[in-house]
Amino acid sequence: MNTRRNLLAGIGALGATALGWAAWRGVSEAPQLVRSAAAAGERFPNARLYTHEGKAVSFYDDLIRDKVVAINMMYASCAGICPTATANLRLVQKLL
């Protein structure tokens, strides 16, 4: 039983180390990703869209140019994780 416990502790420590390394690596690469996303701004389509009030807008020119944007697409009937994810996005919106 002691061997099994030690094995599980070792696997847990290895997993925690791997997650820590992945998080550290992700943080160190974040500024490069932000620059790449900014450079990709020209790649967004400038499609004509209509607001809920019927106003015609251009996707890129009117809605996302020079802004930090999070686009969330969810399945409308999701009863699992979707309400929690939407609540988190509301908090993010308040912080912005």
Contact map, one row per residue, 1 for C-alpha under 8 A:
111110000000000000000000000000000000000000000000000000000000000000000000000000000000000000000000
111111000000000000000000000000000000000000000000000000000000000000000000000000000000000000000000
111111100000000000000000000000000000000000000000000000000000000000000000000000000000000000000000
111111110000000000000000000000000000000000000000000000000000000000000000000000000000000000000000
111111111000000000000000000000000000000000000000000000000000000000000000000000000000000000000000
011111111100000000000000000000000000000000000000000000000000000000000000000000000000000000000000
001111111110000000000000000000000000000000000000000000000000000000000000000000000000000000000000
000111111111000000000000000000000000000000000000000000000000000000000000000000000000000000000000
000011111111100000000000000000000000000000000000000000000000000000000000000000000000000000000000
000001111111110000000000000000000000000000000000000000000000000000000000000000000000000000000000
000000111111111000000000000000000000000000000000000000000000000000000000000000000000000000000000
000000011111111100000000000000000000000000000000000000000000000000000000000000000000000000000000
000000001111111110000000000000000000000000000000000000000000000000000000000000000000000000000000
000000000111111111000000000000000000000000000000000000000000000000000000000000000000000000000000
000000000011111111100000000000000000000000000000000000000000000000000000000000000000000000000000
000000000001111111110000000000000000000000000000000000000000000000000000000000000000000000000000
000000000000111111111000000000000000000000000000000000000000000000000000000000000000000000000000
000000000000011111111100000000000000000000000000000000000000000000000000000000000000000000000000
000000000000001111111110000000000000000000000000000000000000000000000000000000000000000000000000
000000000000000111111111000000000000000000000000000000000000000000000000000000000000000000000000
000000000000000011111111100000000000000000000000000000000000000000000000000000000000000000000000
000000000000000001111111110000000000000000000000000000000000000000000000000000000000000000000000
000000000000000000111111111000000000000000000000000000000000000000000000000000000000000000000000
000000000000000000011111111100000000000000000000000000000000000000000000000000000000000000000000
000000000000000000001111111110000000000000000000000000000000000000000000000000000000000000000000
000000000000000000000111111111000000000000000000000000000000000000000000000000000000000000000000
000000000000000000000011111111000000000000000000000000000000000000000000000000000000000000000000
000000000000000000000001111111100000000000000000000000000000000000000000000000000000000000000000
000000000000000000000000111111111000000000000000000000000000000000000000000000000000000000000000
000000000000000000000000011111111100000000000000000000000000000000000000000000000000000000000000
000000000000000000000000000111111110000000000000000000000000000000000000000000000000000000000000
000000000000000000000000000011111111000000000000000000000000000000000000000000000000000000000000
000000000000000000000000000011111111100000000000000000000000000000000000000000000000000000000000
000000000000000000000000000001111111110000000000000000000000000000000000000000000000000000000000
000000000000000000000000000000111111111000000000000000000000000000000000000000000000000000000000
000000000000000000000000000000011111111100000000000000000000000000000000000000000000000000000000
000000000000000000000000000000001111111110000000000000000000000000000000000000000000000000000000
000000000000000000000000000000000111111110000000000000000000000000000000000000000000000000000000
000000000000000000000000000000000011111111000000000000000000000000000000000000000000000000000000
000000000000000000000000000000000001111111110000000000000000000000000000000000000000000000000000
000000000000000000000000000000000000111111110000000000000000000010000000000000000000000000000000
000000000000000000000000000000000000001111110000000000000000000000000000000000000000000000000000
000000000000000000000000000000000000000111111000000000000000000000000000000000000000000000000000
000000000000000000000000000000000000000111111100000000000001000000000000000000000000000000000000
000000000000000000000000000000000000000000111110000000000011000000000000000000000000000000000000
000000000000000000000000000000000000000000011111000000000111100000000000000000000000000000000000
000000000000000000000000000000000000000000001111100000000111000000000000000000000000000000000000
000000000000000000000000000000000000000000000111110000011110000000000000000000000000000000000000
000000000000000000000000000000000000000000000011111000011110000000000000000000000000000000000000
000000000000000000000000000000000000000000000001111111111000000000000000000000000000000000000000
000000000000000000000000000000000000000000000000111111111000000000000000000000000000000000000000
000000000000000000000000000000000000000000000000011111100000000000000000000000000000000000000000
000000000000000000000000000000000000000000000000011111100000000000000000000000000000000000000000
000000000000000000000000000000000000000000000000011111110000000000000000000000000000000000000000
000000000000000000000000000000000000000000000000011111111000000000000000000000000000000000000000
000000000000000000000000000000000000000000000001111001111100000000000000000000000000000000000000
000000000000000000000000000000000000000000000001111000111110011000000000000000000000000000000000
000000000000000000000000000000000000000000000111100000011111111000000000000000000000000000000000
000000000000000000000000000000000000000000001111100000001111111100000000000000000000000000000000
000000000000000000000000000000000000000000011110000000000111111110000000000000000000000000000000
000000000000000000000000000000000000000000000100000000000111111110000000000000000000000000000000
000000000000000000000000000000000000000000000000000000001111111110000000000000000000000000000000
000000000000000000000000000000000000000000000000000000001111111110000000000000000000000000000000
000000000000000000000000000000000000000000000000000000000011111111111000000000000000000000000000
000000000000000000000000000000000000000010000000000000000001111111100000000000000000000000000000
000000000000000000000000000000000000000000000000000000000000000111110000000000000000000000000000
000000000000000000000000000000000000000000000000000000000000000111111000000000000000000000000000
000000000000000000000000000000000000000000000000000000000000000101111100000000000000000000000000
000000000000000000000000000000000000000000000000000000000000000100111110000000000000000000000000
000000000000000000000000000000000000000000000000000000000000000000011111000000000000000000000000
000000000000000000000000000000000000000000000000000000000000000000001111100000000000000000000000
000000000000000000000000000000000000000000000000000000000000000000000111110000000000000000000000
000000000000000000000000000000000000000000000000000000000000000000000011111000000000000000000000
000000000000000000000000000000000000000000000000000000000000000000000001111101000100000000000000
000000000000000000000000000000000000000000000000000000000000000000000000111111000100000000000000
000000000000000000000000000000000000000000000000000000000000000000000000011111000000000000000000
000000000000000000000000000000000000000000000000000000000000000000000000001111100000000000000000
000000000000000000000000000000000000000000000000000000000000000000000000011111111110000000000000
000000000000000000000000000000000000000000000000000000000000000000000000000011111110000000000000
000000000000000000000000000000000000000000000000000000000000000000000000000001111110000000000000
000000000000000000000000000000000000000000000000000000000000000000000000000001111111100000000000
000000000000000000000000000000000000000000000000000000000000000000000000011001111111110000000000
000000000000000000000000000000000000000000000000000000000000000000000000000001111111111000000000
000000000000000000000000000000000000000000000000000000000000000000000000000000001111111100000000
000000000000000000000000000000000000000000000000000000000000000000000000000000001111111110000000
000000000000000000000000000000000000000000000000000000000000000000000000000000000111111111000000
000000000000000000000000000000000000000000000000000000000000000000000000000000000011111111100000
000000000000000000000000000000000000000000000000000000000000000000000000000000000001111111110000
000000000000000000000000000000000000000000000000000000000000000000000000000000000000111111111000
000000000000000000000000000000000000000000000000000000000000000000000000000000000000011111111100
000000000000000000000000000000000000000000000000000000000000000000000000000000000000001111111110
000000000000000000000000000000000000000000000000000000000000000000000000000000000000000111111111
000000000000000000000000000000000000000000000000000000000000000000000000000000000000000011111111
000000000000000000000000000000000000000000000000000000000000000000000000000000000000000001111111
000000000000000000000000000000000000000000000000000000000000000000000000000000000000000000111111
000000000000000000000000000000000000000000000000000000000000000000000000000000000000000000011111
